[in-house]
Amino acid sequence: MDSHLLTVILLGIVEGLTEFLPVSSTGHLILASELLGYQASDWATFNVVIQLGAILAVVVLYWRTFWNVAMGLLARDAGSWRFLANLLLAFLPSAVIGLALHSHIEAMLGSPTIVAVALIVGGIAILLIERLLGTFQFHSVERLPYSRALGIGFIQCLAMIPGVSRSGATIMGALSLGVDRKTAAEFSFFLAVPTMLGATTLEALKSRDALMSSATNWGDIAIGFVVSFIVAIVVIKWFVGLVSRQGFAPFAWYRIAAGCAALAWLALR
C-alpha cells in the first residue's frame, strides 16, 4: 500500500473514530499532520468533505428517531416540536459565535501545542465533572428545558478551541446541567448533525474553488468518506454502551496521556 493511500485511510479512521468521542477529532487531525509529516493545508478540502461520512452515520443509526420526530412535527406533536426546538437552541450559539470568530478560530488550527494543552485541560475537567456529578434530572431530549438546551449550546462553543472536543464539551455540559449519561451522549450525536453540516457548508463555500478544481482527487475523498462512515457507526454503538456502564473517565485519562505525549514529542522534535 502506497503512503498516499495509507494517509487517506488513516485520516478517514481518525475522523470516524474521534468525531463522536470526547477526545477532539480536529485536534487529532492536527496532531496527525505533525506526526505523519504531511501538509495539513493540502488535505483541508478532504477533511471537510469526509466529515459528512460521520454525519451520515448518525442519521443511519438514529433514522427511526429522526423519522418519528419528522412525523410528529407533521402531526403537531408537542414532544417532537420540543425536540426540534432544543436542537435549534443548542445549535444557535455556535452558529452565531462561529461566524463572528471564524478568522480567530482558523488561526488556532495551526498550533499543535494548543491542541496538546487543550487535551490535558479537557481531560482534567472531565474527571472533575464526573466526580462532582449530582442527581440526573433529565432523561430525554424532548423533556430538556429550553434554558438547559441553550446552555449546552453555549458550552459547545468551547470546542472552537482545537483540542477541546465538540462532543466532549456538549456531553460534559449536559451532565453538568442534570442530563443523564445516555441522553447527554445522544443529544451530542443529534446536535452534531446541524453543527457539523453548518461548519462543513461554511468550509465548503470557502474551499469551493478547490472542490471544483480538476486537481481535486474525488477518489481519495470517496475512500475517506466511506472509511469515516463505517468507523463512526462502530464507534457510536460502542460508545453509548460504554459510557452507560463506566462513565467518561477512560476518555479523560486518554486525553491527559495523549496531551502529555504530544507536548513531549513537540518539545523533542
N, C-alpha and C positions, 0 to 999 in steps of 0.2 A: 504494500500500500504506500503510495507516494505521500510526501509530507503535506502537500496541499489538501488532499482528500482527508487525511488524518485530522488536520486543523478544522476542516468543515464539520466532521463528525464530532470532534471534541467540543466545539462551540455549541453545536446542537444539544449535546448531552448536558453541558454546563447550564444552558438556558432552561431546558426542561427540568433538570434536577434541582435548580436553585430558585426558580421563579416563585414557587409557592411555599418554599421553606423559609423560615425566619433567619436566613443567612446572607441575603443580598445577591441577586443574580447579576446586577450591574457591577457590584464590587468584585465578584468572582470573574466576570468577563474582563475587567480592567487588570486584575492580577494575572489572569491567563495570558493577556497580551504581553505583560512583562516577562512572565515565566517562559512562554513559548517563543518570544523574540519576534513576533510579527507586529506590523504597524496597525494599531487599533483603528486609525482613520481609514485604512484600506478596507476594513471589514465593517464599517459603520452601517452601510446600507444593508448588508447581510444580517447584522444583528437586529436591525429594525424589523425586517420582514419576518424573521423566524420567530419573533415574539408572538405572531399570530397563531403559530402552531400550539403554543402553550395556552392561548386564549381558547382555541378550538377544543382543547382537552377539557376545559371546564364546561363548555357548552355541551359536549358529548356526554360527560359523566353526569351532569345535572340537567339533562334535557327535560326530564319529567317535571322538575321544579319550575324551569322557565316556561314550559308548556302550560302547566297549571296556573301560573301567575298570569300568563297571557290570556287564557280562557277566563280567569277570574276578573281580569280588567274589563273584558267584553261584557261579562255578566254583572259588572259593578259590585264585585265582592270587596268588602271593606278591607279584609286581610291582604288581598292582592294589591290594592291601591296603597296600603301602608308599606308593604314590602318594597314596591317601586319607589315610593317617596323616601324611604330610608336609604335606599341605594343612591338616589339622586342627591340627597342631602350630604351623604358621606363623600360623594364624588365632587361636589361643588368647590370645597376649599382648594383641593389640588388643582382643579381646572383653572381657577382664578389666580392663585398664587404661582402655579407653574408657568402660566403665560407671562405673568409680571416679572418673574425672576429667571426666565429661561436662559438668558445670557450668562448669569452668575452661576447657574447650575451646570451649564456646559463647561465653564472654566474649571470647576472642581473635578470633572470627569477625567482630567488628565493627571490626577495625582494619586498614585497607588498608596502613598503614605496616609492620605486622608482615609482611604478605604480601610487600611490596616487598623488605624486608631478607632475608626467607627465600629469595626467588627468587635474590638475589645470592649469598648464602652457599651455597645449594644448587648453584648453577652452578659456583662455585669448587671445591666438594667433588667434583663430577663430574669436573672437569678433573684434580684431584689423583689421584683414584682411577684414572682412565684411564691417567695417566702411570705410576702405581706398580703396575699390574697385573702379576701373575706368571703362571705356567703354570696353565691351566684343568684342574682335576681331575675335574669332574663334568659330564656331558653329557646327563643325562636326569633328570626329576623323581623317578622311582622309585628311582634309584641314589643319591640325595642322602642322606647320613647324617641320622639324626633330630636330632642336635645342631645341624647346619647349618640344617635347616628351622626349628628353634625360634629359632636366632639371627636368621634372616631375619625371623621374626615379631616379635622384639623391635625390630629396626631399623625395621620398618614403623611402629611406634608413633611414630617421629619425625614422621610425616605428620599427627599430630594437631595440629601447629603449622601453621596455614594458610599456604600458600605453599611448604611443603617438598615435597609431591607424594608420594602413596602409591606410585604406580608407580615414581617416581624412587628413593624410599627402598628399596623391595624389590629393584629391579634392581641398584642400586649395592651394596646389602648382599649380594646373591647373588654379584656379581662379586668383591667383597672376600673372600668365603668360598670362592672357587675354582670357581664355576659359569660355564660359557661363556656368551657374549652371547645366543645364540638361546634357550637353555634358561632363562636368567635372565629374559628378556622374557616367554617363555611361562608360566613359573611365576608371574610377576606377574599375567598375564591370568587364570590359573586361580584364584589367590588372591583376585583381585578379586571373584569370584562369592560366596563365603561372607562376605567382609569387607563388600562393598557391600550384600548382602542384609541382613546384620545391622544395618548403620548405617541403611539405608533403613527397615527394620522398626521400629527404635527411634524414628526421627524420625516415622514414620507414626503410631505409637502416641501420641506426644506431640502430633501435629497431627490426631488423629482427629476432633476436633470440627470443625476447618476442612475436613477431607476430606469429612465427612458433611453439611456445610452446603450449603444451596441456592445460596449465593453462589459456591461453587467452580465455576470455568469448566472443565469437563471437555473442552470443545472445544480450548481452549488447551493443556491437558495432553496431549491426544492428538496434537496437532501437534508439540509439543516432544518427546514420546516418539518419534515416527516420525523426526523430524529427527535426534535424538541417535543412534538406532539405525543409520540409514543412514550418517551421518558416521563413527560408531565402526567400522563394518565396513570402510570405506575406509581409515581411519587404521591399524587393526590390521594389515591386509595390507601396507600401505606401510611401516609401522614395522619389522616383523620383517626385511624385506629390507634396509632402510636400515642398521640397526644391525649386521647381519651383515657389511656391506661397510665401513661408515665409523665404527662406534662411536657414542658418545654425545656427543662434543664439540660438534656443531652445536646440540644442545639446551642444553648448558651455556652457550654464548655467547649464545643467545637469552634464557635466564633472566637472565643478567647485564645484557644490554641492556634487557630489559623491566623489570627491577627498578630500574635506574638511571633509566629514563624515568618510571616510576611515582613514584619519590621526587621527581624534579624537578617533575613535574606537581602532586603533593600540596603541595609547598613553595610553588608559584607561584599556586595557585588562590585 
